[in-house]
Amino acid sequence: MPGSINTRCNGLHDGDLPPGNMRSEQIVFAIASTAIGSHIMSRNTHALMLAGIDDPLQALCDNVNILLDGLGWKPLSSEVDYKAVDRRIKKEIFPEATWFKN
């Protein structure tokens, strides 16, 4: 059907995500909830200070990694230097971008 949402989880289909009890939609909802919650918390400087968070965006990335690691999504965050991946994307795909944080 044109315009329909494909709910197949490529990670599961490709073997990067072990089979479990969560549907693709639940995984997406968990990631979106983490992102929205992190955004809300980042607006509260007192909460950030109490949690020892200096970089809310990095905290969001770390939280999503914790979630995906908990699901067993490969590669685990301990197996990849995502900061190096981000630098490579910036350099190779968006070399002229000024909106990236240094």
Sequence and secondary structure as in RCSB ss.txt:
>XXXX:A:sequence
MPGSINTRCNGLHDGDLPPGNMRSEQIVFAIASTAIGSHIMSRNTHALMLAGIDDPLQALCDNVNILLDGLGWKP
LSSEVDYKAVDRRIKKEIFPEATWFKN
>XXXX:A:secstr
 TT      HHHHHTSS   S  HHHHHHHHHHHHHHHHHHHT HHHHHHHT S HHHHHHHHHHHHHHHHT SS
 GGGS HHHHHHHHHHHT TT SSS  
